[in-house]
Structure formats: C-alpha cells, structure tokens
Amino acid sequence: MSQLSIWDAAVKEHARLVQEKGRTQSEEAESTLIFLGSKNAGKTTLISRFLESSSVRGEDPKPTTALEYTYGRKSTGANMGRDVTHIWELGGGSFLSQLVEIPISCRALSSSGGMAVVIVLDLSRPQELWITLEMLLKQVSVAQC
C-alpha cells in the first residue's frame, strides 16, 4: 500500500469534496488546527483567545508539554448541528517537531472542515526565525497520510 504525502492527500481530498454537494445545515463539521512554532511565542495565548477561554484574563499560560490537545465546539443554527475544531499544540519549539506527525492524518484531511497548520514565530529572536520555520515546514511536509 503506497502512502501519500500530506500535500498529495490534501489535493486528492479537495478534488473529492469539490465533486460532492455541500453539507446541510444540520450536519456537523469537523476541522483540525495544528499550532507549531517557536518556544514562548504565544501559541497557547492565541489558542485561548480563539476559544474565548477565561484563563486568558488574569492568568499566565502554563508552558506546553510536548503535544497537547483541546477542542472547541459551536452550535451552527436552528437545526443544532455543531462545528467541532480539534486543536493540537506542539510545545518546545522545533525540539519536538517530529510529534507533528501524530495529528496530521488522512482523517483530519478528509473531515468536512479540513485541516490548517498555524506556525507562530518569535520575531524578537531573528537569528532563530528561519531555522525554526524551515525545520517545522520540513516536518509538516514529510508527514504521511
């Protein structure tokens, strides 16, 4: 069985979705967000604000340990379908970048909401900027589906 690269799987899945009809309002949509980036660059704060978490107000976020998972859920209308976003955060900068292969899967790509990778970089450390970006992009691109 041949394995597709993450990019080939995304193109194939997009072509399949274009051929299908759109989802109805009562269906649930699932999407996946993967946050990667420099250590202490603000990934946890960004996720907390996205989720409108009360922990953003008044508390400093705790450092992320390896790969952390959380989710957000929102009702989408009168028929009470729900959109669910699976959120993965990779801590430790590029040190643990090989763990990014865990949340990148065919299931995440084929979900109705798709998958997005968010790379957060610390601009106060320009000497590490390109090295971190290249390392993370390489790890994302070699992930197999």
C-alpha positions in Angstrom: 0.0 0.0 0.0 1.6 3.3 -1.1 1.4 6.2 1.3 0.6 9.7 0.0 2.4 12.8 1.2 0.3 15.2 3.2 0.2 17.6 0.2 -0.9 14.8 -2.2 -3.6 13.6 0.2 -4.9 17.2 0.6 -5.2 17.7 -3.2 -6.9 14.4 -3.6 -9.4 15.2 -0.8 -10.1 18.6 -2.2 -10.9 17.1 -5.6 -13.3 14.7 -3.9 -15.0 17.4 -1.9 -15.5 19.6 -5.0 -17.4 16.7 -6.6 -19.7 16.3 -3.6 -22.5 18.5 -2.6 -22.0 20.9 0.3 -23.1 19.8 3.8 -26.6 20.6 5.1 -27.1 22.9 8.0 -27.9 20.1 10.4 -24.7 18.2 9.8 -21.7 18.5 11.9 -18.4 19.9 10.6 -15.0 18.9 12.0 -11.8 20.8 11.4 -8.3 20.4 12.8 -5.9 23.2 13.7 -2.3 22.4 14.4 -0.2 25.2 16.2 3.5 24.9 15.8 6.3 27.4 16.4 9.0 29.0 18.5 9.1 28.3 22.2 7.3 31.1 24.2 6.0 32.7 21.0 2.4 32.9 22.2 0.7 29.7 20.8 -1.2 28.9 24.0 -2.4 32.5 24.3 -3.5 32.5 20.7 -5.5 29.3 21.2 -7.0 30.6 24.5 -8.2 33.7 22.8 -9.6 31.7 19.9 -11.6 29.6 22.3 -12.5 32.7 24.3 -11.2 31.0 27.4 -11.4 32.8 30.7 -7.9 31.6 31.5 -6.5 34.4 29.3 -7.8 37.0 31.7 -5.5 37.4 34.7 -3.5 34.2 34.4 -0.2 33.4 32.7 -0.5 30.3 30.5 1.5 27.3 31.6 4.2 26.0 29.3 3.0 23.4 26.8 4.3 19.9 27.5 5.1 18.0 24.2 1.9 17.8 22.2 -1.4 19.0 23.8 -5.0 18.5 22.5 -8.1 20.6 23.1 -11.2 21.2 21.2 -13.8 23.9 20.6 -17.5 23.3 19.8 -20.1 25.7 18.5 -23.8 25.2 17.5 -24.5 26.2 13.9 -28.1 27.1 13.8 -31.7 26.2 14.4 -31.2 22.5 13.5 -28.5 22.4 16.2 -25.7 20.9 14.1 -22.3 21.5 15.7 -19.0 22.6 14.3 -16.1 21.0 16.2 -12.5 22.1 15.9 -9.8 19.8 17.1 -6.8 21.9 18.3 -3.3 20.5 18.7 -0.4 22.5 20.1 3.2 21.4 19.8 5.3 22.8 22.6 9.1 23.1 22.8 9.7 24.9 19.5 11.5 22.7 16.9 12.9 20.3 19.6 9.8 18.0 19.5 8.9 18.8 15.9 8.6 15.0 15.0 5.5 14.8 17.1 3.6 16.8 14.4 3.0 13.6 12.5 0.5 12.5 15.2 -2.3 15.0 14.5 -1.7 15.0 10.7 -3.8 12.2 9.4 -6.0 11.2 6.5 -9.0 11.6 8.8 -8.1 15.2 9.6 -7.7 16.0 5.9 -10.9 14.3 5.0 -13.0 15.9 7.7 -15.7 18.3 6.5 -13.8 21.4 7.8 -10.3 20.4 6.7 -7.0 21.0 8.4 -4.8 24.0 8.9 -1.3 24.4 10.2 -0.5 27.6 12.1 3.2 28.4 12.5 3.8 31.0 15.2 7.3 32.6 15.2 9.1 34.8 17.8 10.2 37.9 15.9 12.3 39.1 18.8 14.8 36.3 18.0 15.6 36.8 14.3 18.6 34.6 14.5 16.3 31.6 15.1 13.5 32.6 12.8 14.4 30.9 9.6 15.9 27.8 11.2 12.7 27.2 13.2 10.5 27.9 10.2 12.4 25.6 7.9 12.5 22.8 10.5 8.8 23.0 11.1 7.8 23.2 7.4 10.0 20.2 6.7 8.3 18.1 9.5 4.9 19.0 8.2 5.7 18.2 4.6 7.2 14.8 5.4 4.1 13.7 7.4 2.5 10.7 5.7 -1.2 10.0 5.2 
